[in-house]
Amino acid sequence: MIEPLIANLRARDTVSAREAQLLQSIIVRQRRFATDEDLVTEGSRPPYSTLLLDGIAARYRIVENGKRQITALHIAGDFVDLHAFPLKTMDHGIVALSPCLVAFADHGDLTRISENEPHLTRLLWLLTVIDGAIHREWIVAMGRRSKKSHLAHLFCELFARLKVVGRVSDDSFSFPLTQQELADALGISLVHLNKTLRLLRNENALQWTQRTVTVLNWERLEQIAEFDPGYLNLHVEPR
């Protein structure tokens, strides 16, 4: 059931069969969410952490003028709110951008892991550290990259992350976001998004049709994005 999480962790360190079973044992229930339904609401104090098993979700904030800023995209294998375990109160919402299947891990069980399983605790901590690294890359991209480089970088990142959890096939992956949602994630207008998508298509780097993204030329897309996957820590070493 939690294979995407185990794949996520094993891309970065060894996870024993006992540790995998222990993670499985802390899952108390599953639930399906419809597109546009909040998995977790801003200001809530969830007694559990939410593991995304299938689908795409987003962290977001709504500002005073009613506009939404998406601050992160989550895929299968991500604990979308593990940081709420020590922080207690959510300072943002998490919404399903597609139909999502999630599992819940009780905070009491996470407390017991943190007290008795130092290696597993470090692995879960690593997930939140990588979240932070992704946030930093997004800030750099939004503030200093061209729109073309920014969009290419996001697709490179998603391709790399989705490949780890087995969601890439024939250089393609499901991408059910609307254009408005993608524009919200990039912090640009729909007009600029369409112009930028056209540039990537014209360079034969990538196409997005029928809710599927296909990487046509990885080397070219990587070059446009100036993509270095080091911040994703996709290498196995003792943690």
C-alpha positions in Angstrom: 0.0 0.0 0.0 2.8 2.5 0.9 5.1 1.4 -2.0 5.5 4.9 -3.3 6.8 6.1 0.1 9.2 3.2 0.3 10.5 3.8 -3.2 11.0 7.5 -2.3 13.1 6.6 0.7 15.0 3.8 -1.0 16.1 6.3 -3.7 18.1 7.9 -0.9 19.1 5.3 1.7 18.6 1.6 2.6 15.2 0.8 4.2 15.1 -2.6 5.9 12.1 -4.9 5.6 11.4 -4.3 9.3 11.4 -0.6 8.8 9.1 -0.8 5.8 6.8 -3.0 7.8 6.9 -0.5 10.7 5.9 2.3 8.4 3.1 0.2 7.0 1.9 -0.5 10.5 1.4 3.2 11.5 -1.2 3.7 8.7 -4.5 3.9 10.4 -6.8 4.4 7.4 -7.1 5.5 3.8 -9.4 8.0 2.1 -10.1 9.2 -1.4 -10.4 12.9 -2.2 -12.0 14.5 -5.2 -10.4 17.1 -7.4 -10.4 20.6 -5.7 -11.1 19.1 -2.3 -8.9 20.1 0.6 -6.8 17.3 2.1 -5.8 19.6 4.9 -7.1 23.1 5.7 -5.1 26.1 6.7 -5.3 26.7 10.5 -6.2 23.1 11.3 -4.4 21.0 13.9 -4.4 17.6 12.3 -3.8 14.6 14.7 -2.2 12.7 11.8 0.2 13.1 8.9 -1.1 12.6 5.3 0.7 10.3 2.9 -0.2 10.8 -0.8 -0.5 7.3 -2.4 -1.9 8.4 -5.8 -2.7 11.7 -7.6 -1.3 15.2 -7.4 -1.9 17.7 -4.6 -0.7 21.3 -3.9 0.2 23.4 -1.0 -1.4 26.8 -1.4 -2.1 30.2 0.3 -5.0 32.6 -0.6 -4.0 36.3 -0.3 -6.3 39.2 0.5 -7.4 39.8 -3.1 -8.6 36.3 -3.4 -5.8 35.1 -5.6 -4.1 31.8 -4.9 -0.4 31.0 -4.8 0.6 27.4 -5.1 3.8 26.9 -3.2 4.5 23.2 -3.8 3.3 20.2 -5.8 3.0 16.8 -4.2 3.0 13.4 -5.9 2.6 9.8 -4.8 5.1 8.9 -2.0 5.0 12.4 -0.4 4.0 13.0 3.2 2.3 16.3 2.4 2.1 17.6 5.9 4.8 15.8 7.9 6.0 19.2 9.1 2.6 19.6 11.0 3.8 16.8 13.3 6.1 19.1 15.3 4.5 22.5 14.2 1.0 21.3 15.2 -0.9 24.1 13.3 -1.1 24.2 9.5 -0.1 27.6 8.0 -1.4 26.7 4.5 -3.9 24.5 2.9 -3.3 21.4 0.7 -5.7 20.7 -2.1 -6.2 17.8 -4.5 -5.4 18.8 -8.1 -6.6 15.4 -9.3 -8.5 12.5 -7.6 -6.2 11.5 -4.8 -5.8 8.5 -2.6 -4.2 9.2 0.8 -3.3 7.3 3.9 -3.1 8.7 7.4 -0.3 8.1 10.0 -1.3 8.9 13.6 1.0 11.4 15.3 1.1 9.2 18.4 2.7 6.4 16.3 5.1 9.0 14.8 6.1 10.0 18.3 6.9 6.4 19.1 9.0 6.1 16.0 10.9 9.3 16.8 11.6 7.9 20.3 12.6 4.4 19.3 13.8 4.3 15.7 16.6 6.8 15.1 17.4 5.7 11.5 13.7 5.8 10.4 13.3 9.1 12.2 16.2 10.5 10.1 14.7 9.2 6.9 11.4 11.0 7.7 13.3 14.1 8.7 15.1 13.9 5.3 11.7 14.1 3.5 11.0 17.5 5.2 14.6 18.7 4.5 14.1 17.8 0.8 10.8 19.7 0.8 12.8 22.7 2.0 15.4 22.2 -0.8 12.6 22.2 -3.3 11.1 25.3 -1.9 14.5 27.1 -2.3 14.7 26.0 -5.9 11.2 27.3 -6.5 12.1 30.7 -5.0 15.2 31.0 -7.2 13.2 30.0 -10.3 10.4 32.4 -9.6 12.7 35.3 -8.8 15.6 34.9 -11.2 14.9 32.4 -14.0 13.3 33.4 -17.3 9.7 32.1 -17.7 11.0 29.5 -20.2 13.7 28.3 -17.9 11.3 28.3 -14.9 8.7 26.2 -16.7 11.3 23.8 -18.0 12.8 23.5 -14.5 9.4 22.6 -13.0 8.9 19.8 -15.6 12.4 18.5 -15.1 11.8 18.3 -11.4 8.5 16.6 -11.7 9.9 14.1 -14.2 12.8 13.2 -11.9 10.5 12.8 -8.8 7.8 10.9 -10.6 10.3 8.5 -12.1 11.4 7.5 -8.6 7.9 6.3 -7.7 7.2 4.6 -11.0 4.9 7.2 -12.5 6.9 7.8 -15.8 6.4 5.6 -18.8 7.9 6.1 -22.3 9.2 9.6 -21.2 5.6 10.6 -20.4 3.7 11.3 -17.2 0.1 12.2 -16.2 -0.3 15.9 -15.5 -3.9 16.6 -14.8 -3.5 20.3 -13.8 -5.4 23.0 -15.5 -3.5 25.8 -17.2 -4.7 28.1 -14.4 -3.3 25.8 -11.8 0.1 25.6 -13.5 0.1 29.4 -13.9 -0.6 29.7 -10.1 2.3 27.4 -9.4 4.6 29.5 -11.6 3.3 32.9 -10.5 2.6 34.0 -14.1 -0.5 34.9 -16.2 -2.2 32.4 -18.5 -1.1 34.5 -21.5 2.6 34.1 -20.4 2.1 30.4 -19.7 0.7 29.7 -23.1 3.5 31.7 -24.8 6.1 29.7 -22.7 4.6 26.3 -23.5 4.7 27.2 -27.2 8.4 28.0 -26.9 9.2 24.6 -25.3 7.1 22.9 -28.1 8.9 24.9 -30.8 12.2 23.8 -29.4 11.0 20.2 -29.5 11.8 19.8 -25.8 8.4 19.0 -24.4 4.7 18.8 -25.1 1.6 18.8 -22.9 -1.5 17.4 -24.5 -4.6 15.6 -23.2 -3.4 15.8 -19.5 -0.1 14.1 -20.4 3.4 15.6 -20.4 5.9 14.0 -22.8 9.6 14.9 -22.7 10.7 14.9 -26.3 14.3 15.8 -25.7 15.6 15.5 -22.1 19.0 16.9 -22.8 17.5 20.1 -24.4 14.9 20.5 -21.6 17.6 20.1 -19.0 19.7 22.7 -20.8 16.9 25.2 -21.0 16.1 24.7 -17.3 19.8 24.7 -16.2 18.6 21.7 -14.2 20.8 20.1 -11.6 18.9 17.4 -9.6 21.4 17.5 -6.7 18.9 19.3 -4.5 16.5 16.3 -4.8 19.2 14.0 -3.2 18.4 11.1 -5.5 21.4 9.1 -4.4 21.7 6.3 -1.9 24.0 6.9 1.1 23.8 6.3 4.8 21.7 9.0 6.6 
